[in-house]
Amino acid sequence: MITLSGIHKTFEGNPVLRGVDLTVGRGESMVIIGGSGSGKSVLIKCILGLLTPDIGEITIDGAAMTPKSQTGFLDRFGMLFQGGALFDSLPVWQNVAFRLLRGPQKAQAREIAVAKLAQVGLKADIADRYPSELSGGMQKRVGLARAIAADPEVIFFDEPTTGLDPIMAGVINDLIRNVVTELGVTAITITHDMTSVDTIADKVAMLHDGKIRWTGAKSAMETADDPYLTQFIAGTTDGPIKARW
């Protein structure tokens, strides 16, 4: 579904991505792990077309990503942002149906929004509330409902459990796994939360210092002979990954 070949990105002489190669299969849930500053967010922005790689190629369904093809691709994806990114001035249902309100499904937008809220475990009576009236966990669910509102083929999850307590983080992880499975979508998640990896991932890619250091099935992680992956999973200071001060 998505292939990255030799992706490089540098900012003011500082290389952030240094030759990333990655393949994400159709219907696959790929989780990209790595510490802060490893290049995860920049990589996602390159896939979305928000940033243009200095070198390398990104293909979607075998076709190279270009400014012309980018618009069509954006219509096929959903996104759950790290901070929720809900519009404070809009009620919940309009947040969920934001994309639909500008398209041919405008007349059915509220009905679709309520159905998507139900899909993430929220009742219809919150549809007319505002984000400020919701807990952090509920806001995250609304963000997930918005991500799936247009029935996308690809969904990106940016640190989906950041700021949540362990129980609510588990709820969100389970919801994401269920949504990905039920919709049959291709999913790319960036996180440093190994609990999310355990729940969401089919495959895992370890990104460090702008390079993919290891990639493989989630089931192969525990026996993988890779010092970067081993250190990250164990959370130790002893290894090739050095703490950033």
N, C-alpha and C positions, 0 to 999 in steps of 0.2 A: 504493500500500500504506500509506504513512505521509505525512501532510500536517501541517505546522506553519504556523499562521497567526497572525502578530502576537504571538509569544511574548515576554513580558517576565518577568524575575525579578530582584528586588532583595534584597540582604541588608544590614540595618542601614543603610539609606540609600545603599548602594553598588550601582548598577545593573550587573548582570552580563550579562543578556540584554536587548536594547533593541529588540525588534520583529523577531524572527526569522521569516522565511518560507522554507519549504523543502518540496519534494516529492520523495519517494523512491518510484520505481515498483516494482511487483512483479517479483521476480527480478533487481533491479538492485543493483549494488555501488556504494554511495555512500561516498566518503571525504571526511571533514570535516577540513580542515587549518587550522592557525593556531598562533600562538605560545603560550607558557605564559601563563595568565591571560586568554585570549581568550574563554573561556566554553564550551569544547568539552565538558568533563566535566559541567557543569551542564546543558547542553542534552541530553546523553544521559540524565541522571538524570530530567529532565522527561519524556522520551519513555517511560522505564520506569515512571514514576509514583512514583519515590522522592522527587521534589520536585513540588510543585504550582505551575504558573505563576501569577504575580500577574494577568496579563492574557493573553488569547489562547486558541486552541483547538488541540488535537491530535486528529486523526482517524486511525483504523486501519480500513482497508477501508471508508472512507466513514462510519464510525460514530464519534461523538465519544467520546473517552476520559473515562470516569467512574469513580468508586471501584468501582461495581458491575461494570463491564466490564473493569476492570484485571486482576482475577484470571484471567479467561479469556484475556486477552492474554499474561499472564506464562507461561501454560502453552504458548504457541506460540513462545517465543523461547529462544535460547541466548546465553551470554555468555562471552567470553574476557577475563578481567580482566588488568589491566596487570601486577600482581605475581604472577599465577598463582592466588593465593587457594586453594591446595590445603589440605586438612585434614591436618595433620601426623600426627594419631593414627590416620588411616585408611590402609589399603593402597591402592595405585594403583587397583585395579579398583573399590573402593568409592567412591573419589573420582569416577571416571568415571561410575559408575552411581548416584550419590547421589540423584538425582531418582527414578530407577526403583525404588529400594529401598522407596519409600513408595507405590508404585502397583501396578496390576494386573500389571505385568511383573516383579515382584519375583523370581519363580522363575527367570526367564531373565536376570536382571540381570548376572551374571558373564559369561555367554556373549556378551551384547550388548556389555559393556565390552571384552572381548578383541577383538571384531570392530571396534569403534571405534578401539581402539589400533592395530590393523593398518592401518586407514584413514589414520592419521597417521604410519605408518612405524615403529611400535614393536612389538616381538615380545611374544608371550604370556608369556614368562618374567619380564617386569617387573611383571606384574599383582599379585603378592604383595609387591613391594617397597614401601617407604615413601618419601614425597617427599624426605626428607633423603638418601636413597641415590641420588638422580638428579641429573644435571647441570642447569644452568639451561635449556638447550635442550630436554632431555627433559621437564622440568617444564612448559615451555610447550606441548609437544606433548600432554601429559596434559590440560592445561587445554583445549586445542582438542578433544580427544576427548570431554571432558565437555560442551563446548558443543554438540556434535552428537549426543550420546547419545540424546536423545529425539526425534530427527528434526524439529528446529524449522523453522518457516517463516521466521523472522527471526533473524539472529545479529548481535550487537554485538561489535566488537573494540575494546578500549581500549588504545591504544598497544601493539600486539602485538609489536613488536621491541625495546622498551625493555630495556636491560641485556644484550643479546645482541651477540656479535661479528658483524662484517659477513657472514661465511659462514653462520652459523646464522640470522641475520636473513633472509638470502636464502632459506634452507630454509623458514623459517616463512611468509614471504610466498608462496612457491610452494605450500605446503600449503593456505594459506587460499584462494588463487585456485582450486586444484583442488577443494577442498571446496565452495566457493560454486558453482562450475560444475556439479559432479556432483549436488549436492542441489537445485540450482535455487532456492536460498533468496534472500531479500532480505537484504542485508548493509549495515550502517552501521559504518564504521571511523573512529575519531578518531586522528590522528597528526600529527607534525611531520616525519616521515621521508619524504622525497620518493621514496626507493627503494620504500617500501611503496606509495606512490601509483601509481608506474609499473606495479607488478605487480598490485595488487588492484583498482584503480578502474575502473569504467565511467564514472562521473561524479564531479565534484569540487565541493565547496563551500568557499569561503574565508571563515572566520569571524574577525573582528577587532573587538575592543572591543564585543562583544555583538551585532554585526550581520553578516549575510551580505553580503560585499562583492562576491563573484563566484561564479557557479555555471555549470557547463556540462560538456560532454564532456571527458574526459581529453585527447583528441586536439586540443582547441581551446586548451589551456593555453598552449602556446608562442607562439601568435600573439595571445593575448588582450591587449587594450589596457586593462589595469587596473593602476594603480600599486601597489596592495596586493599583488596576486598576483605581479606582476613582481618586486617587492622580495623577497617571501618565497621565491620560487623561486631567485633569485640569491643570497640570503643576505647582502645588503649592508646597510649602516647608512644609506644615502642613500635616503630615501623617507618616506612617511607613517607607517610603523610605527616607533615610537620604542622604544628599549631600556628595559626596566623594571629599575630598580636596587633 
